[in-house]
Amino acid sequence: MRVQLFSSAATIGAALAVSIGGGGGLATSDDGPSKTAGAGLSALMGEEVIRPYEAARLAKQASFGPSPALISTIIAKKSAAAWLDEQFGLSSSTYADLATKPVPGNYCVPLTGVSLSNCNWENFSAVPVQMRFYTNAVNKDDQLRQRVAFALSQIVVASETEVHSAAGLATFNQILLGNAFGNYRDILKAVTLNPYMGDYLDMADSNKAQPNENYARELMQLFSVGPVLLNPDGTPQTDNTGATIPTYSNTDVKEVARALTGWTYARFNDPSLIEYHNRDFSKPMEMYSARYDTGAKTFLGKTVPAGAAQQANVDAVVDAVFNHPNTGPYICKRLIQQLTIANPTPAYVGRVAAVFADNGSGVRGDLKAVVRAIYLDSEARTVSQLPGKVKEPVLLATSLARAIGLTTDGYAFTLRDTAMGQAPFRAPSVFNFYPYEFPMSQGAGLVSPVSKLMTPPTIMARHNFIYDWTISGDATRSEYQRQSTISYAIGTTPDWTTWESNGTDDGKTIDRINLVMLNGTMTSGQRQSLLTAMAAIKNTDPALQARKRAQTALYIVASSPLFQVDR
């Protein structure tokens, strides 16, 4: 731990303790956005335009962090809607190649020493998939697809803490990435028959003699209908005593579990179905008819007749949860909380849920239409005076990286994320890294889900990360170097040359930071404080001085609540 960071950082200049990091309210610059900035598209001589600060705020919500290039792209499209349309057509990120490399469970057994460690790392850990995730998040152009897929991965959770197969983890996450703008029913069906999920929640090898209820329960509780009946706007329904009404019963869980019996893993070379090591996590599960319950089942008001085929049972379960009136408001509220604001009004949830129910062409579950509705809603486009949305650790890391300008193979991020409380695809349970209803301290009923991860150790880890990648963020950092044991590694390289090119024009550096990191909300007082802190940095090398001044300003802003809480 670097407890001395706070005191050593203070020597940079007295401005480290000024208002740049203080206060919880929305800061507004003299010439930046007003309290209602981003309330919609501006009109300029009858032509549709989107202002730079509006573009930066949209990028903050719909990408893994604004960058000058992304902001310019959004401005060039002239509207949020046009940029979304462009993003819907992009699909440069993938896990598909990693999914084509499944190996038997005893693949590494003949090896020893470093070779054994490397083999296990490559095939039976999350790191190769995490590296790809960070590489895509920082460097690829299909930012919206990735953000939505990451949100889905925190709703439909399968964690590498329990199932150790890199190819399996890649296969599972390719479902979410590939269907991020598809139909939610397709996700539910693919996930139900996915072996990684089958192992994680025990549907694989569930037997009619004693059906496993784990997946059946979580499918309803977390992936679709939710635990209590909802109104179309996501508010809970109540009975005549004021109590909430359960969405499903324990009998429903048991009946769904029966309907999902008789599925097992595909195997390499089609060996015995009881052979453990030859499970192929890259292919959908297969039928094992001897374990299938052929009897009639009734769940969620639907009945599957006796003798119905196994696939028909799966389809009936998926259709029952997908078409349930709860699924739209339940899933849409979770997506809103992941993508835009932590405390959406019932009206916002209701508007998006209505699109889930019908995209305007009679189609239910169209995620492209849902995502469009989430981002174009007036509540998302208006800067709110309500408490904002705390950056989760992954977004903190990627946003800082994209603000600085990094190219990366992702490995450096995997050395930092666990300490901050969020390593992608390694949630501690099926309930994700944090509960969606986690209360905000002194929040008068408001929630702040990500605040669950804000503990003394994780707060220190966040601060150390910011300090190390800004003040100490030169390209020579050891964690940035290429890992020689990883054949495809390129390491991490920060581009400080664009900052150095500002020379003695500290105002130009601050303008970039204000736009990219704060979407124009820096006050004149905060700007002056940064200028004072930067002026304290002296060096005879003009380029080095410009870089160190930029690093100082980046550190001050990134460690402040104005950056770490999105509004």
C-alpha positions in Angstrom: 0.0 0.0 0.0 1.2 3.6 -0.8 -0.2 5.4 2.2 2.3 8.2 1.4 0.7 8.9 -1.9 -1.6 11.5 -0.4 1.2 13.4 1.3 3.6 13.1 -1.6 0.9 14.2 -4.1 0.2 17.2 -1.9 3.7 18.5 -2.7 2.6 19.0 -6.4 0.9 22.2 -5.4 -1.5 23.6 -2.9 -4.3 23.3 -5.4 -4.6 19.6 -4.7 -6.9 20.4 -1.8 -9.1 22.9 -3.5 -12.5 22.7 -4.9 -11.7 20.5 -7.9 -12.3 17.5 -5.6 -14.8 19.0 -3.2 -18.5 19.2 -3.1 -21.1 16.8 -4.3 -23.2 19.1 -6.5 -23.0 19.5 -10.2 -20.3 21.9 -11.2 -21.0 24.2 -14.2 -18.5 26.3 -16.0 -19.0 29.9 -17.0 -19.2 28.9 -20.7 -19.9 25.2 -20.4 -23.2 23.3 -20.0 -26.0 24.7 -17.9 -27.8 22.6 -15.4 -30.0 21.4 -18.3 -27.1 20.8 -20.7 -27.7 17.9 -23.1 -31.5 18.3 -22.8 -31.7 17.5 -26.5 -30.3 18.6 -29.8 -29.4 22.2 -30.3 -30.6 24.1 -33.3 -28.2 26.1 -35.3 -29.6 27.9 -38.3 -32.2 25.2 -38.7 -29.5 22.5 -38.9 -29.5 19.6 -36.4 -26.3 19.7 -34.3 -24.9 18.1 -31.1 -22.7 20.3 -28.9 -19.2 19.0 -27.8 -20.3 18.7 -24.1 -23.4 16.8 -25.1 -21.3 14.5 -27.3 -18.9 13.9 -24.4 -21.7 13.1 -22.0 -23.2 10.6 -24.5 -19.8 9.0 -24.9 -19.5 8.7 -21.2 -22.8 6.8 -21.0 -22.5 4.7 -24.2 -18.8 3.8 -24.4 -15.9 2.7 -22.2 -14.9 6.3 -21.9 -14.8 9.4 -24.0 -11.8 10.2 -26.2 -11.2 13.2 -28.4 -11.7 11.0 -31.5 -15.0 9.6 -30.3 -16.4 13.0 -29.3 -15.5 14.3 -32.8 -17.2 11.3 -34.4 -20.4 12.0 -32.4 -20.3 15.7 -33.3 -19.8 14.8 -37.0 -23.0 12.6 -36.9 -24.9 15.7 -35.7 -27.2 13.8 -33.4 -27.2 11.2 -30.7 -29.7 9.1 -32.8 -27.4 9.2 -35.9 -24.4 8.1 -33.8 -26.4 5.2 -32.3 -27.5 4.1 -35.7 -23.8 4.0 -36.8 -22.9 2.0 -33.7 -25.6 -0.5 -34.3 -23.8 -1.5 -37.4 -20.4 -2.1 -35.9 -19.1 -5.4 -34.6 -15.3 -5.3 -34.6 -15.0 -6.9 -31.2 -15.2 -10.6 -30.7 -14.4 -13.6 -28.4 -15.2 -16.1 -31.1 -11.6 -17.0 -31.9 -10.9 -17.7 -28.2 -14.0 -19.9 -28.2 -12.6 -22.2 -30.9 -9.8 -23.4 -28.6 -11.5 -25.8 -26.1 -9.3 -28.4 -24.5 -10.0 -31.4 -22.3 -9.9 -30.8 -18.5 -6.6 -32.8 -18.1 -4.9 -31.1 -21.1 -2.1 -29.6 -19.0 -1.5 -32.7 -16.7 1.6 -34.0 -18.5 3.4 -30.6 -18.0 5.4 -29.4 -15.0 6.8 -26.1 -13.7 6.4 -23.0 -15.7 5.0 -24.9 -18.7 2.2 -26.2 -16.5 1.4 -22.7 -15.0 1.3 -21.2 -18.5 -0.9 -23.9 -19.8 -3.4 -23.6 -17.0 -3.3 -19.8 -17.3 -4.0 -20.0 -21.1 -6.8 -22.6 -20.9 -8.3 -22.6 -17.5 -8.4 -19.0 -16.2 -10.3 -15.9 -17.0 -7.3 -13.8 -18.0 -7.2 -14.4 -21.8 -10.8 -13.4 -22.0 -10.3 -10.5 -19.7 -7.4 -9.3 -21.7 -9.5 -9.4 -24.9 -12.3 -7.5 -23.0 -9.9 -4.7 -22.0 -8.3 -4.6 -25.5 -11.7 -4.2 -27.1 -12.9 -1.7 -24.5 -9.9 0.6 -24.9 -9.1 0.2 -28.6 -12.1 -1.0 -30.7 -14.7 1.2 -32.3 -17.9 -0.8 -31.5 -18.1 0.9 -28.1 -21.9 0.7 -27.7 -22.1 -3.0 -28.5 -19.4 -3.7 -25.9 -21.1 -1.5 -23.2 -24.4 -3.2 -23.7 -22.8 -6.7 -23.6 -20.9 -5.8 -20.4 -24.2 -4.6 -18.9 -25.9 -7.9 -19.9 -23.0 -9.9 -18.4 -23.9 -8.3 -15.0 -27.5 -9.2 -15.4 -27.2 -12.7 -16.8 -24.2 -13.7 -14.7 -21.9 -16.8 -15.1 -18.7 -16.4 -13.2 -15.2 -17.8 -13.7 -14.9 -18.1 -10.0 -16.8 -21.4 -10.3 -16.1 -22.6 -13.9 -12.6 -22.7 -15.2 -12.6 -22.8 -19.0 -11.2 -19.9 -21.1 -13.0 -21.3 -24.2 -16.2 -21.7 -22.3 -16.1 -18.2 -20.9 -15.4 -16.8 -24.3 -18.3 -18.8 -25.8 -20.7 -17.5 -23.1 -19.7 -13.9 -23.5 -19.8 -14.1 -27.3 -23.5 -14.9 -26.9 -24.0 -11.5 -25.1 -21.7 -9.6 -27.4 -23.2 -11.0 -30.6 -26.8 -10.5 -29.4 -26.3 -7.1 -27.7 -28.6 -5.6 -30.4 -30.6 -8.7 -31.0 -33.6 -10.2 -29.3 -33.6 -10.9 -25.5 -35.4 -14.2 -26.1 -32.4 -15.4 -28.2 -30.1 -14.6 -25.3 -32.3 -16.5 -22.8 -32.5 -19.6 -25.0 -28.8 -19.6 -25.9 -27.8 -19.1 -22.3 -30.1 -21.8 -21.1 -28.4 -24.4 -23.3 -24.9 -23.0 -22.8 -22.6 -25.5 -21.0 -20.7 -22.8 -19.1 -23.9 -21.6 -17.6 -25.0 -25.2 -17.3 -22.0 -25.9 -15.1 -22.2 -22.6 -13.2 -25.9 -23.0 -12.2 -26.1 -26.8 -12.3 -28.6 -27.4 -15.1 -26.0 -29.6 -16.9 -26.7 -33.3 -15.9 -29.8 -32.4 -14.0 -31.7 -35.7 -13.7 -35.4 -36.4 -13.6 -34.8 -38.5 -10.4 -33.8 -35.3 -8.6 -34.0 -32.2 -10.8 -31.6 -29.4 -9.9 -33.5 -26.2 -9.1 -30.6 -23.7 -9.2 -30.8 -22.5 -12.8 -34.6 -22.6 -12.8 -34.7 -20.3 -9.8 -32.1 -17.8 -11.1 -33.5 -17.8 -14.6 -36.7 -16.4 -13.1 -35.4 -14.4 -10.1 -32.5 -12.6 -11.9 -32.5 -13.2 -15.7 -36.2 -12.5 -16.5 -39.3 -12.0 -14.4 -37.8 -10.9 -11.1 -38.9 -11.8 -7.6 -42.1 -9.6 -7.2 -44.9 -8.6 -9.5 -44.3 -5.2 -11.2 -46.4 -2.6 -12.8 -45.4 -1.6 -16.3 -43.2 1.2 -14.9 -41.2 -1.2 -12.7 -42.9 -0.3 -9.4 -44.0 -3.2 -7.3 -47.6 -4.4 -7.2 -49.0 -4.9 -3.7 -51.9 -6.8 -2.3 -54.7 -5.3 -0.1 -52.3 -5.4 2.9 -49.7 -3.4 1.1 -47.3 -6.4 0.8 -45.5 -7.2 -2.5 -46.7 -10.2 -4.5 -44.3 -12.9 -5.5 -43.8 -13.4 -9.2 -43.5 -17.2 -8.9 -43.8 -19.9 -6.3 -41.6 -22.7 -5.2 -43.8 -25.0 -7.2 -43.0 -23.0 -10.3 -39.3 -23.4 -9.6 -39.7 -27.2 -9.2 -41.7 -27.5 -12.4 -39.3 -25.4 -14.5 -36.5 -27.6 -13.1 -38.3 -30.7 -14.3 -38.7 -29.2 -17.7 -35.0 -28.5 -18.0 -33.8 -32.1 -17.1 -31.9 -34.3 -19.5 -29.2 -32.0 -20.8 -25.5 -32.7 -20.7 -22.2 -31.4 -22.1 -21.0 -32.1 -25.6 -17.8 -34.2 -25.3 -14.6 -34.4 -27.3 -14.6 -37.5 -29.6 -18.0 -38.5 -28.3 -16.7 -40.5 -25.3 -18.8 -41.8 -22.4 -21.3 -39.3 -21.1 -20.0 -39.8 -17.6 -16.4 -38.9 -18.6 -15.5 -35.7 -16.8 -12.4 -34.4 -18.5 -13.7 -34.4 -22.1 -16.4 -31.8 -21.6 -16.5 -29.3 -24.5 -17.6 -25.9 -23.2 -17.6 -24.4 -26.7 -20.7 -26.2 -27.9 -24.3 -26.1 -26.7 -25.4 -28.8 -24.3 -26.8 -32.0 -25.8 -29.9 -34.2 -24.9 -29.5 -37.1 -22.6 -33.0 -38.6 -22.9 -32.7 -41.2 -20.2 -32.5 -38.3 -17.6 -35.4 -36.3 -19.1 -38.7 -36.0 -17.2 -41.4 -36.7 -19.8 -44.3 -35.9 -17.5 -46.6 -32.9 -17.8 -45.4 -29.6 -16.2 -47.2 -26.4 -15.2 -45.3 -23.2 -14.4 -46.1 -19.5 -14.6 -49.6 -20.3 -15.7 -48.4 -22.4 -18.7 -48.7 -26.2 -19.2 -46.4 -28.4 -21.1 -48.2 -31.7 -22.0 -46.8 -35.1 -21.1 -44.6 -36.6 -23.8 -43.5 -33.2 -25.2 -40.0 -33.2 -26.6 -37.1 -32.0 -24.6 -36.5 -29.0 -26.9 -40.2 -28.2 -26.7 -39.9 -28.0 -22.9 -36.9 -25.6 -23.2 -38.8 -23.5 -25.6 -41.8 -23.4 -23.3 -39.7 -22.3 -20.4 -38.0 -19.6 -22.4 -41.3 -18.4 -23.9 -43.0 -18.3 -20.4 -40.4 -16.1 -18.8 -39.7 -14.0 -21.9 -43.4 -13.2 -22.5 -44.2 -12.6 -18.8 -45.3 -8.9 -18.3 -42.6 -8.5 -15.6 -39.7 -9.2 -17.8 -39.8 -5.9 -19.7 -39.8 -3.5 -16.7 -37.5 -5.8 -14.7 -34.7 -6.1 -17.3 -35.1 -2.6 -18.7 -34.6 -1.0 -15.2 -31.4 -3.1 -14.8 -30.1 -2.0 -18.2 -30.9 1.7 -17.4 -29.0 1.4 -14.1 -26.1 -0.1 -15.9 -26.0 2.3 -18.8 -27.3 5.8 -17.8 -28.5 6.6 -14.3 -28.8 4.7 -11.0 -32.2 6.1 -10.0 -34.5 6.2 -13.1 -38.0 7.4 -12.5 -40.8 5.0 -13.0 -41.8 7.0 -16.0 -38.4 6.4 -17.6 -38.6 2.7 -16.9 -42.1 2.6 -18.2 -41.2 4.3 -21.5 -38.3 1.9 -22.1 -40.3 -1.2 -21.0 -43.0 -0.2 -23.5 -40.4 -0.5 -26.2 -39.4 -3.9 -24.9 -43.0 -5.0 -25.2 -43.4 -3.6 -28.7 -40.6 -2.0 -30.8 -43.2 -0.3 -32.9 -43.4 -3.2 -35.4 -45.0 -5.7 -33.1 -41.7 -7.3 -32.0 -41.1 -8.0 -28.3 -37.6 -8.0 -26.8 -35.8 -6.0 -29.5 -32.7 -4.9 -27.7 -31.7 -2.5 -30.4 -34.9 -0.6 -29.9 -34.6 -0.9 -26.1 -31.0 0.5 -26.2 -32.1 3.4 -28.5 -35.0 4.2 -26.1 -32.6 4.1 -23.1 -30.2 6.6 -24.6 -32.6 8.9 -26.3 -35.0 9.3 -23.4 -35.1 12.9 -22.1 -34.2 11.6 -18.6 -30.9 10.2 -20.0 -30.1 13.3 -22.1 -30.7 15.8 -19.3 -28.0 16.5 -16.7 -29.6 15.7 -13.4 -29.2 17.5 -10.1 -30.0 14.2 -8.4 -27.1 12.1 -7.1 -25.2 10.6 -10.0 -23.9 7.2 -10.9 -20.7 6.1 -9.4 -18.2 4.8 -11.9 -17.7 1.1 -11.3 -14.0 0.0 -11.3 -13.9 -1.3 -14.8 -15.3 1.9 -16.2 -13.0 4.0 -14.0 -10.0 2.2 -15.4 -11.0 2.2 -19.1 -12.3 5.8 -19.0 -8.9 7.0 -17.6 -7.1 4.9 -20.2 -9.1 6.3 -23.1 -8.8 9.9 -21.7 -5.0 9.5 -21.6 -4.8 7.7 -24.9 -3.5 4.1 -24.4 -3.0 1.2 -26.7 -3.1 -2.1 -24.8 -3.3 -5.9 -24.8 -5.3 -5.6 -21.6 -2.9 -7.4 -19.3 -2.0 -4.4 -17.2 -5.7 -3.9 -16.3 -5.9 -7.5 -15.0 -3.2 -6.7 -12.5 -5.4 -3.9 -11.0 -9.1 -4.7 -11.3 -9.4 -7.3 -8.5 -8.0 -4.9 -5.8 -10.6 -2.3 -6.9 -13.4 -4.8 -6.5 -14.4 -5.8 -10.0 -12.5 -8.2 -12.2 -14.7 -8.8 -15.4 -16.5 -12.1 -15.6 -15.5 -13.0 -12.0 -18.4 -11.8 -10.0 -18.5 -13.3 -6.5 -21.9 -14.8 -7.1 -24.8 -14.9 -9.5 -26.0 -11.7 -7.9 -23.2 -9.8 -9.6 -20.6 -7.6 -7.9 -23.2 -5.4 -6.2 -27.0 -5.4 -5.6 -29.0 -3.1 -7.7 -31.0 -1.9 -4.7 -27.9 -1.0 -2.6 -29.0 2.1 -0.6 -27.2 5.4 -0.9 -25.9 6.5 2.4 -28.1 9.3 3.7 -29.8 9.1 0.3 -33.5 9.4 1.4 -34.4 6.2 -0.4 -32.2 6.5 -3.4 -29.9 3.7 -4.4 -26.2 3.6 -5.4 -25.4 0.1 -6.6 -21.7 0.6 -7.2 -21.2 2.2 -3.8 -21.3 -1.4 -2.5 -17.7 -1.7 -3.9 -16.5 1.5 -2.1 -14.6 0.2 0.9 -11.4 1.5 2.5 -9.2 -1.0 0.6 -10.9 -0.5 -2.7 -10.9 3.3 -2.4 -7.2 3.2 -1.7 -6.7 0.8 -4.7 -8.7 3.2 -6.9 -6.5 6.1 -5.8 -3.3 4.2 -6.2 -4.3 3.1 -9.7 -5.1 6.7 -10.7 -1.8 8.0 -9.3 0.3 5.3 -10.9 -1.3 5.7 -14.4 -1.0 9.5 -14.3 1.7 10.9 -12.2 3.8 7.7 -12.6 2.3 6.7 -15.9 5.3 6.9 -18.2 5.7 4.1 -20.8 8.5 2.5 -18.7 6.1 1.3 -16.0 6.8 -2.4 -15.3 3.2 -3.4 -15.6 3.0 -1.8 -19.1 5.7 -4.1 -20.5 5.1 -6.9 -22.9 4.7 -10.3 -21.2 7.2 -12.6 -22.9 5.2 -15.7 -21.9 2.1 -14.5 -23.8 2.6 -15.0 -27.6 0.1 -12.3 -28.6 1.1 -9.8 -26.0 2.0 -6.2 -27.0 2.0 -4.6 -23.6 0.5 -1.2 -22.8 1.7 2.1 -24.3 0.4 5.6 -23.2 0.5 8.3 -25.9 1.9 11.3 -24.1 3.1 12.9 -27.3 -0.3 14.6 -27.9 -0.1 16.1 -24.4 3.5 17.2 -24.9 2.5 19.0 -28.1 0.6 21.5 -26.0 3.9 22.9 -24.9 3.4 25.8 -22.4 -0.3 26.1 -23.3 -1.7 24.7 -20.1 -5.1 26.0 -21.0 -5.2 23.7 -24.0 -4.4 20.7 -21.8 -7.2 21.7 -19.4 -9.7 22.2 -22.2 -9.1 18.6 -23.3 -9.5 17.3 -19.8 -12.6 19.3 -19.2 -14.2 18.0 -22.3 -13.2 14.4 -22.2 -13.3 13.7 -18.5 -15.9 16.2 -17.1 -18.1 16.9 -20.2 -17.6 20.6 -19.7 -18.6 21.0 -16.1 -15.4 22.5 -14.8 -15.9 25.8 -13.1 -13.7 28.8 -13.6 -12.4 28.4 -10.0 -11.5 24.8 -10.6 -9.8 25.7 -13.8 -7.6 28.3 -12.1 -6.7 25.8 -9.3 -5.5 23.4 -12.0 -3.5 26.1 -13.7 -1.9 26.9 -10.3 -1.0 23.2 -9.7 0.4 22.8 -13.2 2.5 26.0 -13.0 4.4 24.5 -10.0 5.8 21.8 -12.3 9.1 23.1 -13.8 11.5 21.3 -16.2 14.1 22.5 -18.6 12.8 20.1 -21.2 9.6 21.7 -22.6 8.1 18.4 -23.7 8.8 16.7 -20.4 7.4 19.7 -18.6 4.2 19.6 -20.7 3.8 15.9 -20.0 4.3 16.2 -16.3 1.9 19.1 -16.1 -0.7 17.0 -18.0 -0.1 14.1 -15.7 -0.7 16.3 -12.7 -3.9 17.7 -14.0 -5.1 14.2 -15.0 -4.4 13.0 -11.5 -6.2 15.8 -9.8 -9.3 15.5 -11.9 -9.4 11.6 -12.1 -9.2 11.4 -8.3 -12.1 13.9 -7.8 -15.8 13.0 -7.4 -16.5 15.1 -10.5 -14.9 12.4 -12.6 -15.7 9.4 -10.5 -19.4 10.1 -10.3 -21.2 10.4 -13.7 -24.1 12.8 -14.2 
